[in-house]
Amino acid sequence: MPPVPPQRGGAQAPSVTQKLAMGAMMGGSVGVIIGFIFGTTTIFRYGAGPNGIMRTLGQYMAASGATFGFFMAIGSVIRTDAHPVAQEIYMRSQMRPMIIARQAFRRPDQASSQ
């Protein structure tokens, strides 16, 4: 298998709209799953009501998915949006410390006694 060709210009960070869409998709999928769980539990406990099982379950899933997706989208943009200088300072603070070997050093009073 041939090696992957190098990319020019380095890796590109996702744009704000890509971050927003990714957060909305992640939040929406988690919200739909949570809505399915809570909707199923509610239908088992209290019945489907006049709308029927599928419509009631769909309403729970849609409401939960939309709500959680909205907040996750906003949160992902806020969390990843930072000033480049602040990002550089953070990246430098996460670097491992550089250890330099100690050089032989003689004090002037020790050099004259030999």
C-alpha positions, 0 to 999 in steps of 0.5 A: 500500500503506497504511503499517504501523500503529504498535505500542503499547508498543514491540517485545517481546523473545522470552521464555525459552521462545521462545529455547529453542525457537528454539535447539532448532529451529536446532540440530536442523536443523543437526544433522540435516543433519550427521547425514545427511552423516556417516551417508551417509559411514559407510554408503558406507565400512562398509555399512549393517549389519544394520539397513539403509540407512534405519534406520542413516541415520535413527539418525545423523540423529536422534542428531546432531539431538537432541544439537546441538539440545539444546546449541544450545537451552541455549546460546541461552538462556544467551547472551541471558539478561542483567540489564537493567542490564548490557544498558543498559550494553552498549547505551550502550557501543556508541553512537557518540560525541557530537561537540560543536563547540568554542566560541570561548574566550579566556583572561583574559590574551588578553582584556586585551591587546586 
